[in-house]
Amino acid sequence: MTYPMTIVDTIFKALAPAIPDRVIRRPPTLILLASSFHGINESTSEFFIGSFGATGAGGLGRQK
């Protein structure tokens, strides 16, 4: 999702000077990044999957 959101952010920033009262503002796209990991638990021989990091952005607002 990082690439499509970056494209949308770029379009919004380009439109902001022309229609500032109608363009939404979002936090930077980079906060959408997260890391994942997986492996085998050596004590139980079970497979595990995990992830951490921010998985979404905050609320929307108007450009000022």
C-alpha positions as a Python dict, from the first residue, in 0.01 Angstrom:
ca = {
    (1, 'M'): (0, 0, 0),
    (2, 'T'): (293, 238, 40),
    (3, 'Y'): (331, 308, -333),
    (4, 'P'): (-38, 380, -407),
    (5, 'M'): (-65, 602, -99),
    (6, 'T'): (245, 797, -207),
    (7, 'I'): (87, 857, -547),
    (8, 'V'): (-237, 977, -384),
    (9, 'D'): (-40, 1206, -150),
    (10, 'T'): (145, 1354, -448),
    (11, 'I'): (-181, 1425, -631),
    (12, 'F'): (-332, 1591, -322),
    (13, 'K'): (-22, 1810, -277),
    (14, 'A'): (-36, 1913, -643),
    (15, 'L'): (-405, 2009, -615),
    (16, 'A'): (-371, 2196, -282),
    (17, 'P'): (-267, 2534, -430),
    (18, 'A'): (-563, 2534, -671),
    (19, 'I'): (-834, 2411, -431),
    (20, 'P'): (-697, 2440, -75),
    (21, 'D'): (-1040, 2422, 89),
    (22, 'R'): (-1125, 2088, -79),
    (23, 'V'): (-800, 1889, -49),
    (24, 'I'): (-755, 1657, 249),
    (25, 'R'): (-426, 1639, 438),
    (26, 'R'): (-278, 1315, 572),
    (27, 'P'): (27, 1222, 776),
    (28, 'P'): (332, 1107, 575),
    (29, 'T'): (293, 773, 399),
    (30, 'L'): (607, 630, 554),
    (31, 'I'): (425, 554, 877),
    (32, 'L'): (243, 276, 692),
    (33, 'L'): (555, 62, 695),
    (34, 'A'): (573, -247, 919),
    (35, 'S'): (812, -539, 961),
    (36, 'S'): (724, -908, 963),
    (37, 'F'): (915, -1212, 1084),
    (38, 'H'): (863, -1588, 1103),
    (39, 'G'): (1039, -1901, 1221),
    (40, 'I'): (1022, -2219, 1424),
    (41, 'N'): (998, -2213, 1803),
    (42, 'E'): (1283, -2444, 1902),
    (43, 'S'): (1122, -2554, 2228),
    (44, 'T'): (782, -2650, 2078),
    (45, 'S'): (872, -2703, 1708),
    (46, 'E'): (578, -2477, 1615),
    (47, 'F'): (586, -2234, 1325),
    (48, 'F'): (519, -1869, 1414),
    (49, 'I'): (454, -1547, 1225),
    (50, 'G'): (475, -1200, 1380),
    (51, 'S'): (485, -836, 1286),
    (52, 'F'): (548, -501, 1446),
    (53, 'G'): (546, -135, 1352),
    (54, 'A'): (283, 114, 1257),
    (55, 'T'): (19, -37, 1030),
    (56, 'G'): (-192, 268, 955),
    (57, 'A'): (-215, 643, 954),
    (58, 'G'): (-404, 888, 1171),
    (59, 'G'): (-717, 1080, 1086),
    (60, 'L'): (-776, 1304, 790),
    (61, 'G'): (-786, 1681, 795),
    (62, 'R'): (-811, 1979, 565),
    (63, 'Q'): (-510, 2149, 407),
    (64, 'K'): (-453, 2496, 554),
}
